[in-house]
Amino acid sequence: MEREHAAAPPDLRTLLETWEQRTAGAWRETPERYLMLGQRALELGHPTLACEILREALRESAADPELRYLAALAHAKIGGYREAAALVTTLIADRQASAKLHLDAQALAGRIAKDRWARQPAGPERDAFAAAAFAHYRAAWEATRDPFPGVNAATLAVLTGDAAGGAAVAREVRTLCLAPGCAMEAHWREATLGEVAVLLGEHEVASHHYAAAVVAAGRSVGHVAAMRRQLRLISASRPVPPAVFAALAEPRVVVFTGHMLDEVGRATPRFPAALEATVAKAIAEKLDALEAGFGYCSAACGADLLFIEAMLVRGAEVHVTLPFERADFVATSVAFAGPEWVARFEKALSQASSVHHGVRERFLGDEALFAYANALMQGAAVLRARQLEGEATQLAVLDSNADLRAGGTHETVAAWDKLGLANEVIDLGALRATLPASAAPRGNAAERKVAVRSAALRREVKTMLFADVVGFSKLTEEDTPAFLLNFLGGIAEIIARSAHKPEFVNTWGDGLFMVFGAVEAGAEFALQLRDEVVRTDWPTRGLPAGTSIRIGMHAGPVFPAPDPIILRTNFFGSHVNRAARIEPVTAPGAVYVSEPVACLLAASGVERYAADFLGTLPLAKGFGSSALYRLRRADEIE
């Protein structure tokens, strides 16, 4: 495991508000602000947010060794090993850094090499990473006899075949941890003792220490995730009983879906207002049983708002996603239940940890926007659970006999079931049966009023790929035939043989625009295209050395419609524009994707892709900023 420094304890909402309201220039002389926020983001289990904070910190105070260390740690936690290793290398060589920071940098260099070792298939490269990890940990251990690098050196020795040597170091680490005056923070001390016990086969002792570590860590769930990650690594080579993992239990990530209250005059009751208190109690009981600590949901009247209120009572994080523009959402999904529910909606959003939108545009009657937002929520929950070394659970308030509709509760539950993850259901039908016959559904106070477009065009969720050739503007006139025949011709060959063909393709100059129906099809094609271009020997095909490609991708709702100019179906809307603004800021030879793409891939259940967080970066042509990720195959090693 790796050392993380202490910080003040703002909760996530306060942290986000502080970060969003900052004035970057005013923070230039006070890097400790960045340190505090970055560290707290890591403690709360948000390494992507920590990366964003610390990237800006390094732009403002690049020489600060503490900032470089914390930035390296945050990048390592999201799998950005190249960036992490580069930062750690500068720290190890920095004569101005303190002895303590040199120790931490050596240990973090060991962690980066260890993670790479764990991802590698058997072979010389894997052995080299293991040797590098052990060398870093051993150097720090021998120089300081600090338990942190010591326990990691012991673990690497055991996992790479030196059980006796690892056990000897583990016993020495235990002696140091139990010595009077040990200065380790309580949760790391207990976690270290737990890891030592696992290495020595003392599983009951390990459970005791890990349980104490969880208690001492409090709300610092990111620290507990680091303990679980280390234990999972050990368990790949040595048997670890389930009870030991259970001792490191942490609050559950829960994604929620449920029905709204019944509208006035609903012929067949589904969620009558008289059932509100019963449903609220059932939700609270489920959350207690799940030990829920992180919630992802929407905010419609009825089940959604009851879930949010129950989570807030628990002191849990709540992340709300509205499917479209806020006023339209209130009109479609809240206001018809009456002003009391509108007030509850406003209060819930004011207290939520974060509020996101599937799209910021208006509803206009496009039911697909509900399904899009639900998939984003599910993907965000899956990604968060992975960061915390756990699994997400869906909780649904469901009437199994209710009508099916796009983006509704039935469809959302079915999509989650395909992932094979845990699903808890509160049966509305069974709860309705408990109502006395005299409890007739009472009417709600308003009716839905929302603008619906009369035209036939409807938005559909598509994945859009934009690409261009790096260095195209420097091509000469005599390069044009080779470009047409070998570059564009080569892409045509990729399309022809690909099992993931785009629904639409257009070109202009060196630019490519492609549209895919499924996000995983777009991801696969983007990586195929990247690989073909990067590994081609272009000088032998008449183009300059260094010819490369930039690929940007975004997924969102767009209008498919006949294009009167090109006389075939084309795709239009603000999300096409957003996709186009990603490609110009992409590094040559890379695929950058938006956050919706990362979430939709996580929600698809396809595990062969990974998306590494790059930060909130400015898009091209003044299109604002957006969270971007670098797409790769899951088995690619950074």
BELBEL-V600003 format. One line per field, one symbol per residue. psi: psi as a letter, one per 30 degrees, with the letter a starting at -180 (. if undefined). Layout:
# BELBEL-V600003
psi=???
This chain:
# BELBEL-V600003
psi=llkkllllhkleeeeeeeefgljeeffegiffeeeeeeeeeeeghifeeeeeefeeeeeeiffjeeeeeeeeeeeefggieeeeeeeeeeeefjffkleeeeeeeeeeeeeeeeeeeffklkaeeeeeeeeeeeeeeeeeefffhkfdfeeeeeeeeefgfieeeeeeeeeeeeeeefkkgkgkkeeeeeeeeeeeeeeggieeeeeeeeeeeeeefbgifeeeeeeeeeeeeefffkkjleeeeefgklkkkkkkkllllklkgkejkeilfffeeeeeeeeeeeeeefhkfkkklahllbeeeeeeeeeeefglkkjkjkfakeeeeeeegeefflfeeeeeeeeeefflelklkelflleggjffeeeeeeeeeeeeeeeeeeeghaklkkkkjkjfglkklkgaeeeeeeeeeffglkjkkjjeeeeeffklffikkkllfllkjkkkkflfkkkkklkkkkllkkgeffkleffeeeeeeedeeeeeeeeefkghklfkkllkbgkkkkkkekeeeeeeeeeeeeeeeefkieefggllkfkakkkkklklkljklkjfefhlklkllffeeeeffeefgkkkgljklleeeeeeeefffkgglkjkkfljkkllhhgalkkllkklkfgkk.
